[in-house]
Amino acid sequence: MHVLVIGAGVIGVATAFELRARGFDVTVVDRHPGVAQEASYGNAGVISTAYAGPWAQPGMPGKILAHLLRSASPVIFRPSIDPAQWRWLVRWLGECRLERFRVNKRRMQRLAEYSRSVLHELRRRHSIDYEQSQGWLQLFRTEADLARAGPSIELLAQAGMPHRLLGADACRALEPALVDGTPLAGGLHLPEEETGNCAYFARRLKDLAAERGVAFRFDTPVTALHIDGGRFRQARTASGAIGSDAVVVAAGADSGRLLGRVGLRLPLYPVKGYSLTARLTRHEFAPLMSVMDEAYKVAITRMGNRLRIAGIAELGNRRLGMRDAALGTLLRVARDWFPGAADYAQARPWVGARPMLPDGPPVLGSTPVSNLYVNLGHGSAGWAMACGSARIVADVVAGAPPQIDLEGLTLERFARKA
């Protein structure tokens, strides 16, 4: 049986690898010249079960409004005449209630925990190095930031996830590189959380998949899916049609366009994220573990001899142009905490579209089209959920029972709301 995977980000590559492990013939197509060229390329590197959660959470609408006119903001909202944007926002607002946040976060944590176990299995079995490091420190500049984190911390305790609330002095003792002058009310230490270079991992897994017979076709944008008689028949590209017995759509932000044209409409919207990657110049001034500035939602991660500063959520502009204000926010946060660590003036900027559903969890598995499957909508937690999502989808394609409960992680949750 031949399966076509559309998309060669970390989600698509991992899906192809898992499908091949089950004996399928697999072809991966992508519009870019290589793997991990979009959201998988310059992300924060967070592989977290505790931090995985929905963007829709209590207090977030007010936070957006409070930052609308500020130059340094974790959220950029650009209203447009795009009806899809407003439909997405209405659904998102409905998911910001505390009870909905708890439901959605538990779903995402269940998947992220499983995904981390699959990632570690792959790392051990295939000796994959992706510049991984352990430990995560969430920094709260103010008591108000700390209070807003209360529901998430409560869920950590309920799930039995190791964590410690620390005062400012304890944060600086744990991470000595934190500069003294920046206000700090406290922090949340997550000792078992992990970070790593997503693009490195995707490239290594692509090589392993290719060695096992997976075919990769790059520079091949898919323009349409041909459905006939309730079944997928072929993907149409500029260089010709590609037929297969089944297809998995894992095309990130482009997935909504492809699925919408065959009548499968999901509230998927691209939320832009930014990053800067700077060369370390003073290792003693750089963080030993990854940190998250909760006020600005900016993560700072050490990757080899580089520092990755990533964050910002921009809603309302589908074009992937760089916004100076967003990059300025990243730069400000990095200099606030680690001013002498890296050559920030020469930092390499990146912007990517994170495919996000309004409630947060992705959509995995079957669709009403019998041989069309999806693996999409992971938002900013794609790296944390990639390996588990891939194994689940491969299980579904193979007709095997997934290893975790898929409640709230399938297309059914939107079908019920339609």
C-alpha positions as CSV (number, residue, x, y, z in Angstrom):
1,M,0.0,0.0,0.0
2,H,1.3,3.4,-1.0
3,V,0.8,6.4,1.2
4,L,1.4,10.0,0.2
5,V,2.4,12.5,2.9
6,I,1.9,16.1,2.0
7,G,4.3,18.3,4.1
8,A,8.0,17.8,5.1
9,G,8.0,19.7,8.3
10,V,8.8,17.7,11.5
11,I,5.2,16.5,11.6
12,G,5.2,15.2,8.0
13,V,8.7,13.7,8.2
14,A,7.9,11.9,11.5
15,T,4.6,10.6,10.0
16,A,6.5,9.2,6.9
17,F,9.0,7.5,9.2
18,E,6.3,5.8,11.3
19,L,4.3,4.8,8.2
20,R,7.4,3.2,6.7
21,A,8.1,1.3,10.0
22,R,4.7,-0.3,9.5
23,G,5.6,-1.5,6.0
24,F,3.9,1.1,3.9
25,D,5.5,2.5,0.7
26,V,5.7,6.2,1.4
27,T,6.3,9.3,-0.7
28,V,6.6,12.8,0.9
29,V,6.0,15.9,-1.2
30,D,6.7,19.5,-0.1
31,R,6.8,22.8,-1.9
32,H,10.2,23.8,-0.4
33,P,13.6,22.5,-1.4
34,G,14.2,20.6,1.8
35,V,12.7,19.5,5.1
36,A,11.7,21.7,8.0
37,Q,11.6,25.0,6.0
38,E,8.6,26.6,7.7
39,A,7.3,26.4,11.3
40,S,9.8,23.6,12.1
41,Y,12.8,25.7,11.2
42,G,13.3,28.6,13.7
43,N,11.1,27.7,16.6
44,A,11.9,28.0,20.3
45,G,12.9,24.3,20.5
46,V,10.5,23.6,23.4
47,I,9.7,19.9,23.9
48,S,7.4,20.3,27.0
49,T,4.6,18.4,28.5
50,A,3.9,21.0,31.1
51,Y,4.2,24.0,28.9
52,A,2.1,22.5,26.1
53,G,-1.2,24.2,26.2
54,P,-3.7,26.3,24.3
55,W,-3.2,29.9,23.4
56,A,-6.9,30.3,24.3
57,Q,-6.7,30.8,28.1
58,P,-8.2,33.0,30.8
59,G,-6.9,36.5,30.7
60,M,-5.5,36.3,27.2
61,P,-8.2,38.5,25.5
62,G,-7.4,41.3,28.1
63,K,-3.7,40.8,27.6
64,I,-4.1,41.4,23.8
65,L,-6.2,44.5,24.4
66,A,-3.6,45.9,26.9
67,H,-0.8,45.5,24.4
68,L,-2.5,46.8,21.3
69,L,-0.8,50.2,21.4
70,R,2.5,49.1,23.0
71,S,5.6,48.9,20.9
72,A,6.9,45.8,22.8
73,S,4.1,43.2,22.8
74,P,3.9,39.4,23.0
75,V,0.8,39.5,20.8
76,I,0.3,41.5,17.5
77,F,-3.3,41.7,16.3
78,R,-3.9,43.2,12.8
79,P,-7.7,43.2,12.0
80,S,-8.5,42.5,8.4
81,I,-11.5,41.9,6.2
82,D,-10.8,38.2,6.0
83,P,-14.0,36.4,7.3
84,A,-11.9,33.4,8.3
85,Q,-10.0,35.6,10.8
86,W,-13.2,36.7,12.5
87,R,-14.7,33.3,12.6
88,W,-11.5,32.0,14.2
89,L,-11.5,34.8,16.8
90,V,-15.1,34.2,17.8
91,R,-14.4,30.5,18.4
92,W,-11.1,31.3,20.1
93,L,-12.8,33.7,22.6
94,G,-15.3,31.0,23.5
95,E,-12.3,28.7,24.4
96,C,-10.7,31.3,26.7
97,R,-13.1,30.3,29.6
98,L,-11.4,28.5,32.5
99,E,-13.3,25.3,32.1
100,R,-12.5,25.1,28.4
101,F,-8.9,25.9,29.1
102,R,-8.6,23.0,31.5
103,V,-10.2,20.6,29.0
104,N,-8.0,21.7,26.1
105,K,-4.8,21.8,28.2
106,R,-5.3,18.2,29.5
107,R,-5.8,17.0,25.9
108,M,-2.6,18.7,24.8
109,Q,-0.6,17.5,27.8
110,R,-1.8,13.9,27.2
111,L,-0.5,14.0,23.6
112,A,2.7,15.8,24.5
113,E,3.6,13.3,27.3
114,Y,3.1,10.4,24.9
115,S,5.1,12.3,22.2
116,R,8.0,12.8,24.5
117,S,8.2,9.1,25.2
118,V,8.2,8.3,21.5
119,L,10.9,10.9,20.9
120,H,13.1,9.5,23.5
121,E,12.6,6.0,22.1
122,L,13.7,7.2,18.7
123,R,16.6,9.0,20.1
124,R,17.9,6.0,22.0
125,R,17.3,3.5,19.1
126,H,18.8,5.6,16.4
127,S,21.4,7.7,18.3
128,I,19.8,11.0,17.2
129,D,21.5,14.2,18.5
130,Y,19.4,17.3,18.2
131,E,21.2,19.7,20.6
132,Q,18.9,18.6,23.4
133,S,19.1,20.0,26.9
134,Q,17.0,19.4,30.0
135,G,15.4,21.9,32.4
136,W,13.0,24.8,31.9
137,L,12.6,28.0,33.9
138,Q,9.5,30.2,33.5
139,L,10.2,33.7,34.7
140,F,7.5,36.0,36.1
141,R,8.4,39.7,36.1
142,T,5.4,40.7,38.3
143,E,3.1,39.2,40.8
144,A,0.3,39.6,38.3
145,D,2.2,37.4,35.8
146,L,2.5,34.8,38.6
147,A,-1.2,35.0,39.4
148,R,-2.2,34.4,35.8
149,A,-0.1,31.2,35.8
150,G,-2.2,29.8,38.6
151,P,-4.5,27.6,36.5
152,S,-1.6,26.0,34.6
153,I,0.3,25.4,37.9
154,E,-2.8,23.8,39.4
155,L,-3.0,21.4,36.4
156,L,0.7,20.5,36.8
157,A,0.0,19.5,40.4
158,Q,-3.0,17.5,39.5
159,A,-1.0,15.6,36.8
160,G,1.8,14.9,39.1
161,M,4.4,16.7,36.9
162,P,7.6,17.7,38.8
163,H,7.7,21.5,39.3
164,R,8.9,24.0,41.9
165,L,7.8,27.6,42.5
166,L,10.8,29.7,43.2
167,G,11.4,33.2,44.6
168,A,13.6,35.6,42.7
169,D,16.8,34.7,44.6
170,A,16.3,31.0,44.0
171,C,15.8,31.7,40.3
172,R,19.1,33.5,40.1
173,A,20.8,30.7,42.1
174,L,19.4,28.1,39.7
175,E,20.3,30.2,36.6
176,P,23.4,32.3,37.5
177,A,23.5,34.1,34.2
178,L,20.2,36.0,34.8
179,V,21.2,39.7,35.1
180,D,20.4,41.4,38.4
181,G,18.7,44.5,37.1
182,T,15.6,43.1,35.5
183,P,12.5,42.9,37.7
184,L,11.7,39.3,38.8
185,A,8.9,38.3,41.1
186,G,9.7,34.5,40.9
187,G,9.8,31.5,38.6
188,L,8.5,28.1,37.9
189,H,11.2,25.4,37.5
190,L,10.3,22.3,35.4
191,P,13.3,20.0,35.8
192,E,12.2,17.3,33.4
193,E,11.2,19.5,30.5
194,E,13.4,19.5,27.4
195,T,14.5,21.7,24.5
196,G,16.2,20.8,21.3
197,N,16.8,21.8,17.7
198,C,13.7,20.8,15.8
199,A,15.2,21.3,12.3
200,Y,18.2,19.2,13.2
201,F,15.9,16.4,14.4
202,A,13.8,16.6,11.2
203,R,16.8,16.4,8.9
204,R,18.2,13.4,10.8
205,L,14.8,11.6,10.7
206,K,14.5,12.4,7.0
207,D,17.8,10.7,6.4
208,L,16.8,7.6,8.4
209,A,13.5,7.5,6.5
210,A,15.2,7.8,3.1
211,E,17.6,5.0,4.0
212,R,14.6,2.8,4.7
213,G,13.0,3.6,1.3
214,V,10.8,6.7,1.8
215,A,10.8,8.8,-1.3
216,F,11.0,12.6,-1.0
217,R,10.0,15.0,-3.7
218,F,10.9,18.6,-3.0
219,D,10.0,21.8,-4.9
220,T,6.7,20.2,-5.6
221,P,3.7,22.3,-4.3
222,V,0.4,20.5,-4.2
223,T,-2.3,22.5,-5.8
224,A,-5.3,20.3,-5.2
225,L,-6.5,17.0,-4.0
226,H,-8.7,14.9,-6.3
227,I,-11.5,13.1,-4.6
228,D,-13.8,10.7,-6.5
229,G,-16.4,8.3,-5.2
230,G,-15.7,9.4,-1.6
231,R,-12.0,8.4,-1.9
232,F,-8.8,10.3,-2.5
233,R,-7.3,9.4,-5.9
234,Q,-4.4,11.8,-6.5
235,A,-2.6,15.0,-5.6
236,R,-2.2,17.5,-8.4
237,T,1.0,19.4,-8.7
238,A,2.6,21.7,-11.3
239,S,4.8,18.8,-12.4
240,G,1.9,16.3,-12.7
241,A,-0.4,14.2,-10.7
242,I,0.7,11.8,-7.9
243,G,-1.6,8.9,-7.2
244,S,-1.6,6.8,-4.0
245,D,-3.8,4.4,-2.0
246,A,-4.0,6.9,0.9
247,V,-2.9,10.4,1.8
248,V,-1.9,12.2,5.0
249,V,-2.2,15.9,4.9
250,A,0.5,17.4,7.2
251,A,1.1,20.6,5.3
252,G,1.0,23.0,8.2
253,A,-0.7,26.3,7.5
254,D,-1.4,25.3,3.9
255,S,-3.5,22.3,5.0
256,G,-6.7,24.3,5.4
257,R,-6.6,25.5,1.8
258,L,-6.1,21.9,0.5
259,L,-8.8,20.4,2.7
260,G,-11.3,23.3,2.1
261,R,-11.3,22.6,-1.6
262,V,-12.6,19.1,-1.0
263,G,-15.3,20.1,1.5
264,L,-13.3,19.5,4.7
265,R,-13.4,22.9,6.4
266,L,-11.5,23.4,9.6
267,P,-11.0,26.6,11.6
268,L,-7.3,26.6,10.9
269,Y,-5.6,29.9,10.9
270,P,-1.9,30.9,10.5
271,V,-0.5,32.6,13.6
272,K,2.9,34.0,12.8
273,G,5.9,33.5,15.1
274,Y,9.3,35.1,15.1
275,S,12.8,34.2,16.3
276,L,16.4,35.4,16.3
277,T,19.4,33.2,16.4
278,A,22.6,34.8,17.7
279,R,26.1,33.4,18.0
280,L,27.3,33.1,21.6
281,T,30.2,35.3,22.5
282,R,30.4,34.9,26.3
283,H,29.3,31.5,27.3
284,E,29.5,32.4,31.0
285,F,26.8,35.0,30.4
286,A,24.5,32.6,28.6
287,P,21.7,30.5,30.2
288,L,22.5,26.9,31.1
289,M,18.8,26.0,30.8
290,S,16.0,27.3,28.7
291,V,14.0,30.1,30.1
292,M,10.6,31.6,29.2
293,D,9.8,35.3,29.9
294,E,6.1,34.9,30.8
295,A,5.3,38.6,30.4
296,Y,6.4,38.7,26.8
297,K,5.9,34.9,26.0
298,V,9.5,34.8,24.7
299,A,11.6,31.7,25.1
300,I,15.4,31.8,25.2
301,T,17.1,28.5,24.4
302,R,20.8,27.6,24.1
303,M,21.5,25.5,21.0
304,G,25.1,24.5,20.8
305,N,27.1,27.7,20.3
306,R,24.0,29.7,19.5
307,L,21.2,31.4,21.4
308,R,17.6,31.1,20.0
309,I,15.2,33.8,21.1
310,A,11.7,33.0,19.9
311,G,8.1,34.1,20.5
312,I,5.4,36.6,19.5
313,A,2.0,35.6,18.2
314,E,0.8,37.7,15.2
315,L,-2.7,37.3,14.0
316,G,-4.2,38.9,11.0
317,N,-1.5,39.0,8.3
318,R,-1.0,35.9,6.2
319,R,2.1,37.3,4.5
320,L,5.4,36.1,6.0
321,G,7.1,39.5,6.1
322,M,9.4,40.5,8.9
323,R,8.0,43.0,11.4
324,D,10.6,45.2,13.0
325,A,8.6,45.7,16.2
326,A,8.3,41.9,16.8
327,L,12.0,41.4,16.3
328,G,12.6,44.4,18.6
329,T,10.6,42.7,21.3
330,L,12.7,39.5,21.1
331,L,15.9,41.6,21.2
332,R,14.7,43.5,24.2
333,V,13.8,40.4,26.2
334,A,17.2,38.7,25.4
335,R,19.1,41.8,26.5
336,D,17.0,42.2,29.6
337,W,18.0,38.8,30.9
338,F,21.4,37.9,29.2
339,P,22.8,41.2,27.8
340,G,26.4,40.0,27.3
341,A,25.8,36.5,26.1
342,A,25.6,36.8,22.3
343,D,26.2,38.9,19.2
344,Y,22.7,40.2,19.1
345,A,23.5,42.8,16.4
346,Q,24.2,40.1,13.9
347,A,21.4,37.8,15.0
348,R,19.6,35.9,12.1
349,P,15.9,36.7,12.0
350,W,13.1,34.2,11.1
351,V,9.4,34.3,10.7
352,G,7.0,31.4,10.2
353,A,3.3,30.6,10.2
354,R,2.1,28.3,13.0
355,P,-1.1,26.5,12.0
356,M,-3.4,27.0,14.9
357,L,-6.9,25.8,15.8
358,P,-8.9,28.1,18.1
359,D,-9.1,25.6,21.0
360,G,-5.5,24.5,20.9
361,P,-5.2,20.7,20.4
362,P,-4.4,19.3,16.9
363,V,-6.6,17.1,14.7
364,L,-5.3,13.6,14.0
365,G,-6.4,10.6,12.1
366,S,-9.4,9.8,9.9
367,T,-11.7,12.1,7.9
368,P,-15.0,11.6,6.1
369,V,-13.0,10.7,3.0
370,S,-12.1,7.1,3.7
371,N,-8.5,7.1,2.7
372,L,-7.6,10.7,3.6
373,Y,-6.0,11.3,7.0
374,V,-4.8,14.5,8.7
375,N,-2.0,15.5,11.1
376,L,-2.4,19.2,11.6
377,G,-3.2,22.2,13.8
378,H,-0.4,21.8,16.4
379,G,0.1,25.6,16.7
380,S,3.2,26.6,18.7
381,A,3.5,23.1,20.2
382,G,4.2,21.1,17.0
383,W,7.7,20.1,18.0
384,A,6.5,18.9,21.4
385,M,3.7,16.8,19.8
386,A,5.3,15.7,16.5
387,C,6.5,12.2,17.3
388,G,3.5,11.1,19.2
389,S,1.1,12.6,16.6
390,A,3.0,10.8,13.8
391,R,2.8,7.4,15.6
392,I,-0.9,7.9,16.3
393,V,-1.7,8.7,12.6
394,A,0.4,5.8,11.4
395,D,-1.5,3.5,13.7
396,V,-4.8,4.8,12.4
397,V,-3.8,4.3,8.8
398,A,-2.6,0.8,9.6
399,G,-5.9,0.0,11.4
400,A,-4.2,-0.5,14.7
401,P,-5.4,1.0,18.0
402,P,-3.4,4.1,19.1
403,Q,-1.6,3.9,22.4
404,I,-3.4,6.8,24.0
405,D,-7.0,7.9,24.2
406,L,-7.9,10.2,21.2
407,E,-10.8,11.9,22.9
408,G,-10.7,15.6,21.8
409,L,-7.9,15.0,19.3
410,T,-9.8,14.0,16.2
411,L,-12.0,15.7,13.6
412,E,-15.1,14.7,15.6
413,R,-14.8,17.6,18.0
414,F,-15.4,20.1,15.2
415,A,-18.1,17.9,13.6
416,R,-20.1,18.2,16.8
417,K,-19.9,21.9,16.7
418,A,-20.8,22.3,13.1
